[in-house]
Amino acid sequence: MLATTAAARSLLRASRFTTPATTVAVVRSFASIEPYSDYGKSVFTGRVADEYLKKHGSSGDILKDPSWTASHSDTVAKAVLDWAVDRGANTYCHWFQPMASSGVRHGQTGQVQNMMMAFNRTTNDIEFDFDGKNLTKGETDGSSYPNGGLRATHTAGGYLAIDTSSPIFLRGDTIFIPSAFVSYYGAALDEKTPLLRSNAALSKHGKRLLAHLGLDIGDQDVISNIGLEQEFFLVPRDQYYRRPDLQMAGRTIIGKDAPRGQEMCDHYMAPPSLSSPALACMQEIQDECWRLGIPLKTRHREVAPNQYEFAPLFGLNTIQVDQNLMVMQIIEEVAVRHGLAALMQEKPFNDVNGSGKHNNWSIGTEDGIMLLHPAKVNKATGNDTAFAVIMSAIIAAVNEHGDLMRMAIACPGNDFRLGACEAPPAIVSTY
């Protein structure tokens, strides 16, 4: 992990060149926050955004109001460009999540990468070219989403708009701008647009309900928080290349069951072993994720042999989804460097647990009032029935719209898992 490796190197250097009289200082340096200083350096938010926006007469506060896309887009674009150049980047893309992208699509995202450059045909000079329009919107071919031939040629474009709820981030030489993707007539061509519309509906009616219960939250939103765990298998890459089914489908199609299963659960939460590349692989994954501001707090072995899990600190649902997509891509890419193949499919092997992405969901206000915390929401509203009313509303909504929820999560991977092997049954229970 980023902090661990940096701190260890710091201690090693100190032990070589210090005298016994300074031993206390060396021990103290291990607890220093300095080794964590690279956390979030590759995300345009917080202190990073504030530093660069101040150079252009503004501050990071403008990013808190989504209307900056109309009033300050050029200012933000200049700051993003400066940040990108300082970090060695010269390319940007609007980063979206195509409809029905779940499965074996690498990273499960779409993007077209463009250089932040203009090429002067007269002088043959190169200059930077990145403004507010480039930052906030884009256009590309939408004719093949969700599949080809659905729209007439003159309405086949796909249109991208920045998602201001999720921060811009940088990886390698490229700036990634989280975006929504819609058709010529505004139909969603992605997985994010329905989520944003759902968030807007939840906030509108959540605020209305809270007002009736005695709490006016003003201009704040009611938000959905989630914590997306990520389970996966790591297998030797040379053996992976012998399995066309794993390569093409991500799961076993034909063949025998493994000679050894998980009968003793001896793999679950067992100490990570230094004798295999798995621990070093997971440390490097965390290292990359921390630079992207992805708070992967937890790592451990899972129940099935060669199965592992990461779990982040919870956060806003749009940010968590974006971060989880990048976590999966990083897992796949880093595994290669360690001679491993990472399997993300929900049920790659028979007779052992599948890999879950447990979605720890909650709702709250922007200033941190958790609506599913009985004591806190009852105190904030001054109403002893607030929690009971909110919980009843959720149960009623699930009961009324359970068919839509089932359709929303139905996919071959999930349906392989439902009902067994550390997966919930295909029903919804409340207790």
C-alpha positions as CSV (number, residue, x, y, z in Angstrom):
1,M,0.0,0.0,0.0
2,L,1.1,3.5,-0.7
3,A,1.6,4.6,2.9
4,T,3.1,1.3,4.0
5,T,5.7,1.1,1.4
6,A,6.7,4.8,1.7
7,A,6.9,4.6,5.4
8,A,9.0,1.4,5.3
9,R,11.5,3.0,2.9
10,S,11.6,6.1,5.2
11,L,12.4,3.9,8.2
12,L,15.0,1.9,6.3
13,R,16.8,5.1,5.3
14,A,16.6,6.5,8.8
15,S,18.0,3.3,10.3
16,R,21.0,3.4,8.1
17,F,22.0,7.0,8.9
18,T,20.8,7.8,12.4
19,T,22.5,7.2,15.8
20,P,20.8,5.5,18.8
21,A,20.1,9.0,20.2
22,T,17.6,9.7,17.4
23,T,15.9,6.3,17.6
24,V,12.7,7.9,19.1
25,A,12.4,10.2,16.1
26,V,12.6,7.2,13.7
27,V,9.8,5.4,15.5
28,R,7.7,8.6,15.5
29,S,8.2,8.9,11.7
30,F,6.3,5.7,11.2
31,A,3.1,7.3,12.5
32,S,3.6,10.4,10.3
33,I,0.8,11.3,7.9
34,E,3.4,12.3,5.3
35,P,3.5,8.9,3.6
36,Y,-0.1,9.4,2.7
37,S,0.5,12.7,1.0
38,D,-0.1,11.3,-2.5
39,Y,-3.7,10.3,-1.6
40,G,-6.1,12.0,-4.1
41,K,-3.4,13.9,-6.0
42,S,-4.9,12.6,-9.2
43,V,-8.4,13.9,-8.5
44,F,-9.6,17.4,-9.3
45,T,-11.4,18.1,-6.1
46,G,-10.7,19.5,-2.6
47,R,-7.2,21.0,-2.1
48,V,-6.0,20.1,-5.5
49,A,-8.9,21.9,-7.3
50,D,-8.6,24.9,-4.9
51,E,-4.9,25.4,-5.6
52,Y,-5.3,25.6,-9.4
53,L,-8.6,27.5,-9.4
54,K,-7.1,30.2,-7.2
55,K,-4.5,30.8,-9.9
56,H,-7.4,31.8,-12.1
57,G,-9.1,34.1,-9.6
58,S,-11.5,31.6,-8.2
59,S,-11.6,28.8,-5.6
60,G,-12.7,25.2,-5.2
61,D,-16.0,26.4,-3.7
62,I,-17.4,27.0,-7.2
63,L,-17.4,23.3,-7.8
64,K,-20.0,22.8,-5.0
65,D,-22.7,24.4,-7.2
66,P,-23.4,22.5,-10.4
67,S,-24.3,25.7,-12.2
68,W,-20.5,26.3,-12.6
69,T,-21.0,24.6,-16.0
70,A,-22.9,27.6,-17.2
71,S,-21.1,30.4,-15.3
72,H,-17.5,29.3,-14.8
73,S,-16.8,26.5,-17.2
74,D,-13.9,28.4,-19.0
75,T,-12.3,29.1,-15.6
76,V,-12.5,25.5,-14.5
77,A,-11.2,24.3,-17.9
78,K,-8.1,26.6,-17.6
79,A,-7.5,25.2,-14.1
80,V,-7.9,21.6,-15.2
81,L,-5.6,22.2,-18.1
82,D,-2.9,23.6,-15.8
83,W,-3.3,20.7,-13.5
84,A,-3.1,18.2,-16.3
85,V,0.0,19.7,-17.8
86,D,1.7,19.8,-14.4
87,R,0.9,16.1,-14.0
88,G,2.2,15.1,-17.5
89,A,-1.2,14.8,-19.2
90,N,-2.1,16.1,-22.6
91,T,-5.3,14.1,-23.4
92,Y,-8.9,14.2,-22.2
93,C,-12.0,12.1,-22.6
94,H,-15.6,12.1,-21.6
95,W,-15.9,8.9,-19.6
96,F,-19.2,7.1,-19.7
97,Q,-20.9,3.8,-18.9
98,P,-22.6,2.3,-22.0
99,M,-26.0,0.7,-21.5
100,A,-25.7,-3.1,-20.9
101,S,-21.9,-2.8,-20.6
102,S,-21.7,-5.2,-17.7
103,G,-19.9,-8.5,-18.5
104,V,-16.5,-9.0,-20.2
105,R,-16.2,-5.5,-21.6
106,H,-12.8,-4.2,-20.4
107,G,-13.4,-1.7,-17.6
108,Q,-17.1,-1.6,-18.5
109,T,-16.8,2.0,-19.7
110,G,-16.6,4.0,-22.9
111,Q,-14.4,6.8,-24.0
112,V,-12.9,8.7,-27.0
113,Q,-9.6,10.2,-26.1
114,N,-8.7,13.6,-27.6
115,M,-5.5,15.6,-27.2
116,M,-5.8,19.0,-25.6
117,M,-4.0,20.5,-28.5
118,A,-4.6,22.7,-31.6
119,F,-2.4,22.3,-34.7
120,N,-1.8,25.6,-36.6
121,R,-1.8,24.8,-40.3
122,T,-0.2,28.1,-41.2
123,T,2.8,28.2,-38.8
124,N,2.9,24.4,-38.1
125,D,3.0,25.3,-34.3
126,I,1.2,23.3,-31.6
127,E,-0.7,25.1,-28.8
128,F,-3.0,24.0,-26.0
129,D,-6.7,24.0,-26.9
130,F,-9.1,23.1,-24.0
131,D,-12.0,25.4,-23.0
132,G,-15.3,25.2,-21.1
133,K,-17.1,23.7,-24.0
134,N,-14.6,20.9,-24.4
135,L,-14.9,20.2,-20.6
136,T,-18.6,20.2,-20.2
137,K,-20.0,18.5,-23.3
138,G,-19.1,16.2,-26.1
139,E,-20.5,14.4,-29.1
140,T,-19.8,11.0,-30.5
141,D,-21.3,8.1,-32.5
142,G,-24.3,6.8,-30.6
143,S,-25.6,4.5,-33.3
144,S,-24.2,1.3,-31.8
145,Y,-25.7,1.8,-28.3
146,P,-27.2,-0.4,-27.0
147,N,-26.9,-2.1,-30.5
148,G,-26.7,-1.1,-34.1
149,G,-29.4,0.2,-36.4
150,L,-31.9,1.5,-33.9
151,R,-31.9,5.1,-35.0
152,A,-32.0,7.0,-38.3
153,T,-28.7,8.3,-39.6
154,H,-29.5,12.0,-39.0
155,T,-30.3,11.2,-35.3
156,A,-27.6,8.6,-34.7
157,G,-25.3,10.9,-32.6
158,G,-24.6,10.3,-29.0
159,Y,-24.3,13.4,-26.7
160,L,-22.2,13.7,-23.5
161,A,-22.5,16.0,-20.6
162,I,-20.3,16.3,-17.6
163,D,-21.6,14.7,-14.4
164,T,-20.8,17.4,-11.8
165,S,-21.5,15.0,-8.9
166,S,-18.4,12.9,-9.6
167,P,-14.9,14.5,-9.7
168,I,-12.6,14.6,-12.8
169,F,-9.6,12.4,-12.4
170,L,-6.3,11.7,-14.1
171,R,-4.6,8.5,-15.0
172,G,-1.4,8.3,-17.1
173,D,-1.5,11.0,-19.8
174,T,-5.3,11.3,-19.8
175,I,-7.9,13.4,-17.9
176,F,-11.2,11.4,-17.4
177,I,-14.4,13.5,-17.2
178,P,-17.3,11.5,-15.8
179,S,-20.2,12.0,-18.1
180,A,-23.8,11.1,-18.9
181,F,-24.6,9.8,-22.4
182,V,-27.9,10.3,-24.2
183,S,-29.4,10.1,-27.7
184,Y,-30.5,12.9,-30.0
185,Y,-33.9,12.9,-28.4
186,G,-32.6,12.6,-24.8
187,A,-33.0,8.8,-24.3
188,A,-30.5,7.3,-22.0
189,L,-27.7,5.4,-23.7
190,D,-25.9,4.7,-20.5
191,E,-26.2,3.3,-17.0
192,K,-25.5,6.7,-15.3
193,T,-28.4,8.8,-16.7
194,P,-31.1,6.7,-15.1
195,L,-29.1,6.9,-11.8
196,L,-28.9,10.7,-11.9
197,R,-32.7,10.9,-12.7
198,S,-33.3,8.5,-9.8
199,N,-31.2,10.7,-7.5
200,A,-33.1,13.8,-8.5
201,A,-36.5,12.1,-7.8
202,L,-35.2,10.8,-4.4
203,S,-34.1,14.2,-3.4
204,K,-37.2,16.0,-4.5
205,H,-39.6,13.7,-2.6
206,G,-37.2,13.0,0.3
207,K,-37.1,16.7,1.0
208,R,-40.9,16.9,0.8
209,L,-41.2,14.0,3.3
210,L,-38.6,15.5,5.7
211,A,-40.5,18.8,5.7
212,H,-43.7,17.0,6.7
213,L,-41.8,15.3,9.5
214,G,-40.4,18.6,10.8
215,L,-37.0,19.1,9.1
216,D,-36.4,21.7,6.4
217,I,-33.0,21.1,4.8
218,G,-33.2,24.1,2.5
219,D,-31.0,23.9,-0.6
220,Q,-29.4,20.6,0.4
221,D,-30.3,17.4,-1.3
222,V,-31.3,14.0,0.1
223,I,-28.6,11.7,-1.2
224,S,-28.0,8.0,-1.7
225,N,-24.8,6.6,-0.1
226,I,-23.4,3.2,-1.1
227,G,-20.3,1.2,-0.3
228,L,-19.5,-1.2,-3.1
229,E,-17.5,-4.1,-2.0
230,Q,-15.6,-5.9,-4.8
231,E,-14.8,-9.6,-4.7
232,F,-12.7,-11.4,-7.4
233,F,-10.6,-14.4,-8.1
234,L,-6.9,-14.3,-8.9
235,V,-5.6,-17.3,-10.9
236,P,-2.2,-18.0,-12.5
237,R,-2.1,-16.3,-15.9
238,D,-0.5,-19.2,-17.7
239,Q,-3.4,-21.4,-16.6
240,Y,-5.9,-18.8,-17.6
241,Y,-4.5,-18.9,-21.2
242,R,-5.3,-22.6,-21.3
243,R,-9.0,-21.8,-20.6
244,P,-10.8,-20.2,-23.6
245,D,-14.0,-20.1,-21.6
246,L,-12.5,-18.0,-18.9
247,Q,-11.0,-15.7,-21.5
248,M,-14.2,-15.3,-23.6
249,A,-16.9,-15.5,-21.0
250,G,-15.1,-14.9,-17.7
251,R,-16.5,-18.2,-16.3
252,T,-16.4,-21.9,-16.6
253,I,-18.6,-23.3,-19.4
254,I,-17.5,-26.9,-19.5
255,G,-15.2,-29.2,-17.4
256,K,-15.0,-30.9,-14.1
257,D,-15.5,-29.4,-10.7
258,A,-12.4,-28.5,-8.8
259,P,-11.0,-31.4,-6.8
260,R,-10.9,-29.2,-3.7
261,G,-13.7,-26.8,-2.7
262,Q,-14.3,-24.6,0.3
263,E,-15.5,-27.3,2.7
264,M,-13.3,-26.1,5.6
265,C,-13.5,-22.4,4.8
266,D,-9.8,-22.3,5.6
267,H,-9.2,-19.6,3.0
268,Y,-11.7,-17.2,4.5
269,M,-9.9,-14.3,6.2
270,A,-6.7,-16.4,6.4
271,P,-3.4,-14.4,6.7
272,P,-2.3,-13.1,3.3
273,S,0.7,-15.2,2.2
274,L,4.0,-13.7,1.1
275,S,4.8,-16.9,-0.7
276,S,2.3,-16.1,-3.5
277,P,2.0,-12.9,-5.6
278,A,-1.5,-12.2,-4.5
279,L,-0.6,-9.9,-1.5
280,A,1.9,-7.9,-3.6
281,C,-0.7,-7.6,-6.3
282,M,-3.4,-6.3,-3.9
283,Q,-0.9,-3.8,-2.3
284,E,-0.1,-2.3,-5.8
285,I,-3.9,-2.1,-6.6
286,Q,-4.4,-0.1,-3.4
287,D,-1.4,2.1,-4.2
288,E,-2.9,3.1,-7.6
289,C,-6.4,3.5,-6.1
290,W,-5.2,5.8,-3.3
291,R,-3.7,8.2,-5.8
292,L,-7.1,8.3,-7.5
293,G,-8.7,9.2,-4.2
294,I,-10.4,5.8,-4.0
295,P,-10.5,4.9,-0.2
296,L,-9.9,1.1,-0.4
297,K,-9.8,0.6,3.4
298,T,-10.2,-3.2,3.6
299,R,-8.6,-6.1,1.9
300,H,-8.9,-9.8,2.8
301,R,-9.2,-13.4,1.5
302,E,-12.7,-14.5,0.7
303,V,-14.3,-17.9,1.2
304,A,-13.4,-19.7,-2.0
305,P,-9.8,-20.7,-2.8
306,N,-8.0,-17.9,-4.6
307,Q,-10.9,-15.5,-3.9
308,Y,-10.2,-12.0,-2.5
309,E,-12.1,-8.8,-1.6
310,F,-11.6,-5.0,-1.4
311,A,-14.0,-2.8,0.4
312,P,-14.0,1.0,0.3
313,L,-15.3,3.7,2.7
314,F,-18.9,4.5,1.7
315,G,-19.8,7.6,-0.3
316,L,-22.2,9.2,-2.8
317,N,-23.6,6.6,-5.2
318,T,-22.4,8.3,-8.4
319,I,-18.9,8.6,-7.1
320,Q,-18.8,5.1,-5.7
321,V,-20.0,3.6,-9.0
322,D,-17.4,5.5,-11.0
323,Q,-14.7,4.5,-8.5
324,N,-15.8,0.8,-8.6
325,L,-15.5,0.7,-12.4
326,M,-12.0,2.1,-12.1
327,V,-11.1,-0.4,-9.3
328,M,-12.1,-3.3,-11.5
329,Q,-10.0,-2.0,-14.4
330,I,-7.0,-1.5,-12.1
331,I,-7.4,-5.0,-10.6
332,E,-7.4,-6.5,-14.1
333,E,-4.4,-4.5,-15.3
334,V,-2.2,-4.8,-12.1
335,A,-2.9,-8.6,-12.0
336,V,-1.1,-9.0,-15.3
337,R,2.1,-7.4,-13.8
338,H,2.1,-10.2,-11.2
339,G,1.6,-13.1,-13.5
340,L,-2.1,-13.4,-12.5
341,A,-5.5,-13.1,-14.2
342,A,-8.3,-11.4,-12.3
343,L,-11.8,-12.8,-12.8
344,M,-14.7,-10.4,-12.1
345,Q,-17.6,-12.5,-13.3
346,E,-20.0,-13.2,-10.6
347,K,-19.8,-17.0,-10.8
348,P,-16.7,-18.2,-12.5
349,F,-16.5,-21.7,-10.9
350,N,-19.1,-24.3,-9.8
351,D,-19.4,-25.6,-6.3
352,V,-17.6,-22.6,-4.7
353,N,-18.8,-19.1,-3.8
354,G,-19.4,-16.6,-6.5
355,S,-17.9,-13.1,-6.3
356,G,-20.3,-10.5,-4.9
357,K,-20.4,-6.7,-5.2
358,H,-22.4,-6.1,-2.0
359,N,-24.1,-2.8,-2.2
360,N,-24.4,-1.3,1.3
361,W,-27.1,1.3,0.7
362,S,-28.3,4.2,2.8
363,I,-29.9,7.6,2.4
364,G,-29.1,10.9,4.2
365,T,-28.7,14.6,3.8
366,E,-25.7,16.3,2.4
367,D,-24.7,17.5,5.9
368,G,-24.6,13.9,7.3
369,I,-28.0,13.2,8.8
370,M,-28.5,9.5,8.2
371,L,-32.2,8.9,7.6
372,L,-31.9,5.2,8.4
373,H,-30.3,5.9,11.8
374,P,-33.3,6.0,14.2
375,A,-31.8,8.1,16.9
376,K,-30.2,10.7,14.6
377,V,-33.2,11.2,12.3
378,N,-35.7,11.4,15.1
379,K,-33.5,14.0,16.9
380,A,-33.0,16.0,13.7
381,T,-36.7,16.1,12.9
382,G,-37.8,16.5,16.5
383,N,-40.3,13.7,15.6
384,D,-40.2,10.3,17.4
385,T,-42.0,8.7,14.4
386,A,-39.7,9.9,11.7
387,F,-37.6,6.7,11.3
388,A,-40.7,4.5,11.3
389,V,-42.3,6.6,8.6
390,I,-39.2,6.6,6.4
391,M,-38.7,2.9,6.8
392,S,-42.3,2.2,6.0
393,A,-42.1,4.3,2.9
394,I,-39.0,2.3,1.7
395,I,-40.8,-1.0,2.4
396,A,-43.9,0.1,0.6
397,A,-41.8,1.3,-2.4
398,V,-39.9,-2.1,-2.6
399,N,-43.2,-4.0,-2.3
400,E,-44.9,-1.9,-5.1
401,H,-41.9,-1.8,-7.5
402,G,-40.2,-5.1,-6.7
403,D,-40.6,-6.2,-10.3
404,L,-38.7,-3.2,-11.6
405,M,-35.9,-3.7,-9.0
406,R,-35.6,-7.4,-10.1
407,M,-35.4,-6.4,-13.8
408,A,-32.8,-3.8,-12.9
409,I,-30.4,-6.3,-11.4
410,A,-31.1,-9.2,-13.6
411,C,-28.1,-10.4,-15.6
412,P,-26.6,-13.8,-16.3
413,G,-23.9,-13.2,-13.6
414,N,-26.3,-12.1,-10.9
415,D,-28.8,-14.9,-11.7
416,F,-26.0,-17.5,-11.4
417,R,-25.4,-16.2,-7.8
418,L,-28.9,-15.6,-6.5
419,G,-30.1,-18.1,-4.0
420,A,-26.9,-19.7,-2.8
421,C,-23.1,-19.4,-2.2
422,E,-22.9,-16.1,-0.2
423,A,-25.7,-14.5,-2.2
424,P,-29.1,-13.4,-1.2
425,P,-32.2,-15.3,-2.3
426,A,-34.2,-14.0,-5.2
427,I,-36.6,-12.4,-2.8
428,V,-36.5,-9.2,-0.7
429,S,-36.9,-9.5,3.1
430,T,-37.2,-6.8,5.8
431,Y,-36.4,-7.4,9.4
